[in-house]
Amino acid sequence: MLNTLARQYLLLVVSLCALSRHVVAQSSAPDPMGASIPSAVFVDNSTDSGAFTFAINIDEETEDVYFHLSYPAVTEWMAVGFGEKMQGALMLIAYPSSNGTGMTLSPRLGIGNTEPEHTKDIKCELIWEDELVKANIVANGVGANKNTKMMTVDAVCRDATTWKTGKLNYDYSNDASDDAPSYSKTTTPFIYALGPSLHGGPGGHHTGLQSNSPAAGLERHSYYGHFTLDLSQATANTSSAGIPRGNNPYDNRLYVSEYAANAATGPGKTDHYPAPYIHGVIMCLCFVIIFPLGALLLRLLPRVLPHTILQTIGFILVTMATAGGIVISRLYVRSKNFTSGHQVLGILIFIALIFQLGLGILHHRSFKKHKQGTLMGKVHLFLGPLAILLGIINAPIGFVLAGNSHLGIPYAIAVIIIALLFLFARIFLRRYLVRIRRAKGQQQQHGPVGSYPHAAHFGQGTGGGVSGYTGPQAANYDHLGSPPAYDRSTSFGSEDVPLRVYGRKGSEGGPGAPQFPRPVV
């Protein structure tokens, strides 16, 4: 009996111990909704499309950086940077993967106000957990965002509080001196940016950037800003570090700012950089319209001056657009070394245009002096159309380089239509103008059919008198009127005035005899 009671008592003690350990474990385990994960959160609600959200947690033991990043899927990419400016900042840039539904995370280093370069020194990993709803995908959001297509990234970057060009300061005890920047005493600066729009939004005709490569080329941002966070509230040890969960009191899957941007930084700014579009428009205008039109005018008009003026204008515009293209190329990783097909072909075309201009000037000067063609003119004749053709081909190659390959189809349609119009003008309009010039020349030389070629000299249509004469005899011929019509059939039959054969003086002559023209009658 006692043994039975002892066994039951022992069993009860063991059960109570196990229950107590379970309770302790439950109380020390991370809250599924993240209550035990310290974090700092920034939310920008001032954008037109929705909220830009960034939440961060730092493992102070391993210096791993956990973060959440999200924005509506209406831009090509979203990014946050550790630092006060692009120069030297560590940037975490996210964009859709090649299948359009996943996300690619790219750690990059800022090298100035240019496209940041991918770095392999920082290792980042995407994290999927049961509590992280719709993590690392492009899909409709949750809660208030359930009807909005969102880009969402939940990830960790290992040992990312320091990098070769900077440091993420989350310990403010070393910045208590008066010489330290005011923000560093209590806060840490960040930058953020959004890529260009998708040209029609989700489901539009332009899908934008989709790549699995962490070094994929980026287009310039369309929106950017600064903010600061108090990272002393976002540090944790390894056992409690992790992806920050939502902290919205009404919906624990959403985020609200705990530490908003300070007054000095203000809201983000919209970025408009029209230089690439100006470069493309000017180049297309010159090679599709101006240069072909200048060549066409040389075929249609009897003077070379319109051709010279138009081609000179085109050359000046191309020179300006080329200079702009060089400046633009320095802003992007993919083009700063000038090794792409578009850039190499563009430089060759520009050199050809310089030669074309010089050959045209030298040929024109030589022709005016000697009234005969030159080798320079022949080269000019073939080099011009070749440069125009290559310029037309180079445009869609540039669209691909700039990430706007969707412009290729409308460009091709426009080129075909304009080419047909030029072909029509080249064939039919030229014939029409030639007929007009011939008719006008015949009228000036012979006058109207059935009249004397120079009737005006005899007073007809001149107000009387001899043409160009203003003396006292100027009106003496008015009463004579015009001479009779010149009609070969009534004067000499079907032939002109007969000419006597050549012959010797005093005789008709014969073969081999000296020949003399007949005397003028």
C-alpha positions in Angstrom: 0.0 0.0 0.0 2.8 2.4 1.0 4.7 1.5 -2.2 1.7 2.3 -4.2 1.2 5.7 -2.6 4.9 6.4 -3.0 4.8 5.6 -6.6 1.8 7.8 -7.1 3.4 10.7 -5.2 6.6 10.3 -7.3 4.6 10.3 -10.5 2.8 13.5 -9.4 6.1 15.3 -8.6 7.5 14.3 -12.0 4.4 15.5 -13.8 4.5 18.9 -11.9 8.2 19.3 -12.8 7.6 18.6 -16.5 4.6 21.0 -16.5 6.7 23.7 -14.9 9.5 23.2 -17.4 6.9 23.5 -20.3 5.5 26.7 -18.9 9.0 28.2 -18.5 9.9 27.1 -22.0 6.7 28.6 -23.4 7.3 31.9 -21.6 10.9 32.2 -22.9 10.1 31.1 -26.5 9.7 33.9 -29.1 6.2 35.1 -29.5 4.8 33.9 -32.8 3.7 37.5 -33.5 7.1 38.9 -32.6 6.4 40.6 -29.3 9.7 39.3 -28.0 11.7 40.5 -31.1 12.9 44.0 -30.5 12.6 46.1 -33.7 12.7 49.6 -35.1 10.1 50.4 -37.8 9.9 53.1 -40.5 6.7 53.5 -42.7 6.3 56.1 -45.4 2.6 56.6 -46.2 3.2 59.6 -48.4 3.7 57.7 -51.7 0.9 57.6 -54.2 0.7 53.8 -54.4 0.9 52.7 -50.8 3.2 52.4 -47.8 6.9 51.8 -47.9 7.8 49.7 -44.9 11.1 48.8 -43.3 11.6 47.0 -40.0 14.9 46.0 -38.5 16.3 43.8 -35.7 20.0 43.4 -34.9 21.7 40.4 -33.3 24.3 42.1 -31.2 26.2 38.9 -30.6 26.6 37.9 -34.2 26.0 41.3 -35.8 23.4 39.7 -38.1 20.8 42.1 -39.4 17.2 40.8 -39.7 14.7 43.0 -41.6 11.4 43.2 -43.3 10.9 45.3 -46.5 7.7 45.7 -48.5 6.0 48.0 -51.0 3.2 47.7 -53.6 4.3 45.9 -56.8 4.0 49.0 -59.0 7.7 49.7 -59.2 10.6 47.7 -60.6 12.5 47.6 -57.3 12.6 48.8 -53.7 15.7 49.5 -51.6 16.9 50.7 -48.2 20.5 51.8 -47.5 22.5 52.0 -44.3 24.1 55.4 -44.3 23.4 59.1 -44.7 24.0 59.2 -48.5 24.6 56.9 -51.4 28.4 57.2 -51.3 29.7 54.4 -49.1 26.3 53.1 -48.1 25.3 49.4 -47.9 22.1 49.0 -49.9 19.6 46.1 -49.7 17.8 46.1 -53.0 14.9 43.7 -53.8 13.1 43.0 -57.1 10.9 40.2 -58.6 12.7 37.1 -59.6 12.6 35.7 -63.2 9.3 33.9 -62.6 7.6 37.1 -61.5 6.3 35.7 -58.3 9.4 35.3 -56.1 11.8 37.9 -54.9 15.6 38.5 -55.4 17.6 40.3 -52.7 20.8 42.1 -53.8 23.3 43.6 -51.3 25.1 46.5 -53.0 27.7 49.2 -52.2 27.1 52.8 -53.1 30.0 54.3 -55.2 28.4 57.8 -55.5 25.2 59.1 -57.1 25.3 56.2 -59.6 23.9 52.7 -59.8 25.3 50.7 -56.7 27.5 47.7 -57.4 26.7 44.2 -56.1 29.0 43.0 -53.4 29.8 39.4 -52.5 31.2 40.4 -49.1 27.7 40.6 -47.5 25.8 37.3 -47.5 22.0 37.6 -47.3 19.4 34.8 -46.9 15.6 34.9 -47.4 13.7 33.5 -44.5 10.4 31.5 -44.6 8.6 30.8 -41.3 5.0 29.9 -40.5 4.4 33.2 -38.8 5.8 35.2 -41.8 2.7 35.5 -43.9 3.4 35.7 -47.7 7.1 36.3 -47.2 9.4 36.8 -50.2 6.8 36.7 -52.9 4.9 39.1 -55.2 1.2 38.6 -54.3 -1.7 40.3 -52.7 -0.9 41.5 -49.2 -2.6 40.7 -45.9 -4.9 42.7 -43.7 -5.5 46.2 -45.1 -3.4 45.3 -48.1 -5.3 42.2 -49.1 -6.5 43.8 -52.3 -3.1 45.3 -53.2 -0.3 43.3 -55.0 2.8 43.6 -52.8 6.5 42.9 -53.0 7.6 41.5 -49.6 11.1 40.5 -48.4 11.9 38.9 -45.0 15.6 38.2 -44.8 18.8 38.2 -42.7 22.2 39.6 -43.8 25.1 37.9 -41.9 27.6 40.0 -40.1 26.3 43.1 -41.9 26.8 45.8 -39.3 30.2 46.6 -40.9 31.4 46.6 -44.5 34.4 47.9 -46.3 33.1 51.4 -46.8 31.0 52.0 -43.7 29.4 50.8 -40.5 25.9 50.5 -39.1 26.0 52.2 -35.7 23.6 50.8 -33.1 25.7 51.5 -30.0 25.4 55.2 -29.2 27.5 55.1 -26.0 30.6 55.8 -28.1 29.0 58.9 -29.7 28.4 61.0 -26.6 31.0 63.6 -27.4 30.0 67.1 -28.4 31.9 66.7 -31.7 29.7 63.7 -32.8 26.8 64.4 -35.3 23.6 65.1 -33.6 21.8 62.2 -35.2 24.5 59.7 -34.2 24.0 60.4 -30.5 20.5 58.9 -30.4 19.7 57.7 -34.0 21.2 56.1 -37.1 20.6 57.5 -40.6 19.1 55.5 -43.4 18.2 56.2 -47.1 15.5 54.5 -49.2 14.4 54.5 -52.8 11.9 53.1 -55.3 12.6 52.1 -58.9 10.7 53.4 -61.9 7.0 52.5 -62.5 6.0 49.4 -64.5 4.5 51.6 -67.3 0.9 50.5 -66.7 1.1 48.9 -63.2 0.8 45.2 -62.4 -0.5 43.3 -65.4 0.6 46.1 -67.7 2.4 45.6 -71.0 5.8 46.2 -69.4 6.7 43.7 -66.7 9.8 45.6 -65.6 12.8 44.1 -63.9 12.5 40.3 -63.3 15.8 38.5 -62.6 17.4 35.9 -60.3 20.7 37.7 -60.6 21.8 39.8 -57.6 23.8 41.9 -60.1 20.9 42.7 -62.5 20.9 46.2 -64.0 18.7 48.8 -62.4 17.0 51.8 -63.8 17.3 55.1 -62.0 15.0 55.6 -58.9 11.8 57.5 -59.3 11.4 58.2 -55.6 13.9 58.5 -52.7 14.2 59.8 -49.2 16.0 59.7 -45.8 15.0 58.7 -42.3 16.6 57.9 -38.9 15.9 55.1 -36.5 16.8 54.5 -32.8 18.5 51.2 -33.2 19.1 50.9 -29.5 15.5 49.7 -29.3 16.2 47.1 -32.1 19.0 45.0 -30.6 18.7 41.5 -29.2 20.7 38.5 -28.3 20.9 35.4 -30.5 18.0 33.6 -28.7 15.5 36.4 -29.3 16.7 37.9 -32.6 14.7 37.4 -35.8 12.5 38.9 -38.4 10.4 41.8 -36.9 6.8 40.9 -36.9 3.9 43.3 -37.4 3.3 45.8 -34.6 0.0 47.3 -35.6 -2.3 47.2 -32.6 -5.3 46.6 -34.8 -3.7 44.1 -37.2 -0.6 42.3 -35.9 0.4 41.4 -39.5 1.0 45.1 -40.4 3.5 47.7 -39.3 3.3 51.2 -37.9 6.3 53.6 -37.4 7.8 53.5 -34.0 10.6 55.9 -34.9 9.6 58.1 -37.8 11.9 60.3 -39.8 13.2 63.3 -37.9 12.2 66.8 -38.8 15.5 67.5 -40.7 14.9 64.8 -43.3 11.3 65.2 -44.1 9.3 63.0 -46.6 10.7 61.4 -49.7 11.1 63.2 -53.0 10.0 62.3 -56.5 12.9 62.0 -58.9 12.6 63.1 -62.6 15.6 62.4 -64.8 14.7 63.1 -68.4 18.2 62.8 -69.9 17.9 59.2 -71.2 14.6 60.0 -72.9 15.9 63.2 -74.4 18.9 61.2 -75.8 16.7 58.6 -77.3 14.1 61.0 -78.8 16.8 63.2 -80.4 18.7 60.3 -81.9 15.5 58.7 -83.3 14.4 62.1 -84.7 17.7 62.6 -86.5 18.2 59.2 -88.0 14.6 58.5 -88.8 13.4 61.9 -90.0 16.0 64.7 -90.3 18.9 62.9 -92.1 16.6 61.0 -94.6 14.6 64.2 -95.3 17.9 66.1 -96.0 18.9 63.4 -98.5 15.5 63.5 -100.1 15.6 67.3 -100.6 18.8 66.9 -102.5 16.9 64.7 -105.0 13.8 66.9 -105.2 15.2 70.4 -105.2 17.7 71.9 -107.8 19.7 73.6 -105.0 22.0 72.0 -102.4 21.5 74.6 -99.7 18.4 73.1 -98.1 20.2 69.7 -97.9 23.2 71.4 -96.3 21.2 73.3 -93.7 19.1 70.3 -92.7 22.0 67.8 -92.4 24.0 70.4 -90.4 21.2 70.8 -87.9 21.0 67.0 -87.6 24.7 66.7 -87.0 24.6 69.3 -84.2 21.7 67.5 -82.5 23.5 64.2 -82.8 26.6 65.7 -81.3 24.6 67.0 -78.3 22.8 63.7 -77.8 26.1 61.8 -78.0 27.5 64.0 -75.3 24.4 63.4 -73.2 24.7 59.6 -73.8 28.3 59.6 -72.5 27.2 61.3 -69.3 24.3 58.9 -68.8 26.5 55.9 -69.4 28.7 56.8 -66.5 25.7 56.4 -64.1 25.2 52.7 -64.6 27.3 49.6 -64.0 26.4 48.0 -67.3 27.4 50.9 -69.4 30.1 52.8 -67.6 32.9 51.0 -69.4 31.5 51.7 -72.9 31.7 48.1 -74.0 28.0 47.4 -74.9 27.0 47.0 -78.5 24.8 50.1 -78.5 27.7 52.3 -77.3 30.4 50.8 -79.6 28.1 51.1 -82.7 27.0 54.6 -81.7 30.6 55.8 -81.5 31.4 54.3 -84.9 28.3 56.0 -86.4 29.3 59.4 -84.9 32.8 59.1 -86.4 31.2 58.3 -89.8 29.0 61.4 -89.5 32.1 63.5 -88.9 33.7 62.1 -92.0 30.4 62.6 -93.9 30.3 66.2 -93.0 33.9 66.8 -94.1 33.5 64.9 -97.3 30.4 66.9 -98.2 32.1 70.2 -97.7 35.2 69.4 -99.6 33.3 67.8 -102.5 31.0 70.9 -102.8 33.9 73.3 -102.9 35.7 71.2 -105.6 32.6 70.8 -107.7 31.9 74.6 -107.7 35.5 75.2 -108.9 36.0 72.4 -111.5 32.3 71.5 -112.4 33.0 67.8 -112.2 32.5 64.9 -109.7 35.1 63.8 -107.2 36.0 60.6 -105.3 34.9 62.4 -102.1 31.5 62.9 -103.6 31.2 59.2 -104.4 32.2 58.2 -100.8 29.8 60.8 -99.4 27.0 59.3 -101.6 27.3 55.8 -100.0 28.5 56.6 -96.5 25.5 58.8 -95.7 22.8 56.1 -96.3 24.9 53.5 -94.5 25.2 55.8 -91.4 21.5 56.4 -91.4 20.7 52.7 -91.7 23.0 51.8 -88.8 21.6 54.6 -86.7 18.1 53.3 -87.2 19.2 49.8 -86.2 21.1 51.1 -83.2 18.0 52.6 -81.6 16.3 49.3 -80.5 19.6 48.0 -79.2 19.7 51.1 -77.0 16.2 50.4 -75.8 17.3 47.0 -74.6 20.4 48.5 -72.8 18.2 51.0 -71.0 15.7 48.3 -69.9 12.9 49.6 -72.2 12.8 46.8 -74.8 9.0 47.2 -74.9 9.6 50.4 -77.0 11.0 48.3 -79.9 7.6 47.4 -81.5 6.1 50.9 -81.7 9.5 52.1 -82.9 9.6 49.6 -85.7 6.0 50.5 -86.8 6.9 54.2 -86.9 10.1 53.5 -88.9 8.1 51.4 -91.5 5.4 54.1 -91.9 8.0 56.9 -92.3 10.0 54.8 -94.7 7.0 54.3 -96.9 6.2 58.0 -96.9 9.8 58.8 -98.0 9.7 56.1 -100.7 6.4 57.6 -102.0 8.0 61.1 -102.1 11.2 59.8 -103.7 9.3 58.2 -106.6 6.1 60.0 -107.3 6.8 63.5 -105.9 10.1 63.7 -107.7 8.5 62.8 -111.0 5.8 65.4 -110.5 8.4 68.1 -109.7 10.5 67.1 -112.7 7.5 67.4 -115.0 6.7 70.9 -113.6 10.3 72.1 -114.1 10.4 70.8 -117.6 7.1 72.4 -118.5 8.2 75.7 -116.9 11.5 75.6 -118.8 9.8 75.0 -122.1 7.4 77.8 -121.6 10.2 80.2 -120.7 12.2 79.1 -123.8 9.5 78.9 -126.5 6.5 80.6 -125.0 2.9 79.3 -125.3 2.1 77.0 -128.3 1.1 79.0 -131.4 2.9 82.3 -130.3 6.2 83.9 -130.9 8.8 83.0 -128.3 9.6 86.5 -127.3 6.4 88.3 -127.9 6.9 90.5 -124.8 9.8 92.2 -126.5 7.4 93.5 -129.0 5.0 95.1 -126.6 2.7 92.2 -125.7 2.0 92.2 -122.0 4.6 94.9 -121.3 2.6 98.0 -121.7 4.1 98.9 -125.1 7.5 99.6 -126.5 10.6 97.5 -126.8 11.5 95.4 -123.7 14.0 97.1 -121.5 13.9 100.4 -123.5 12.5 103.6 -122.0 13.7 106.2 -124.6 11.5 108.3 -126.8 10.9 105.5 -129.3 9.6 103.1 -126.7 5.9 103.3 -127.9 6.5 103.5 -131.6 5.8 99.8 -132.1 2.5 99.5 -130.2 0.4 99.8 -133.4 2.1 96.8 -134.9 0.9 94.3 -132.4 2.3 90.8 -132.2 3.9 89.1 -135.2 2.0 86.3 -136.9 2.0 82.9 -135.4 5.0 80.7 -136.3 3.7 77.6 -138.1 6.1 75.4 -140.0 3.4 73.7 -142.1 2.3 76.9 -143.8 5.8 78.3 -144.4 8.0 75.5 -145.4 6.0 72.4 -145.4 7.1 69.8 -142.9 10.7 70.8 -142.8 12.7 73.7 -141.3 14.5 76.2 -143.5 16.5 74.1 -146.0 20.3 74.4 -145.7 22.6 74.2 -148.8 25.1 71.4 -148.8 28.7 72.3 -148.0 30.9 72.9 -151.1 33.9 74.6 -152.6 33.8 78.2 -153.7 32.4 78.3 -157.2 31.5 74.7 -157.5 29.4 71.9 -155.9 32.6 70.1 -155.0 33.0 66.4 -154.5 34.3 63.8 -152.1 37.5 65.0 -150.5 37.1 68.6 -151.6 37.5 71.4 -149.1 34.2 72.1 -147.3 32.8 75.5 -146.4 29.6 76.4 -144.7 27.0 78.1 -146.7 26.8 81.9 -146.5 24.4 83.3 -144.0 21.3 84.5 -145.7 
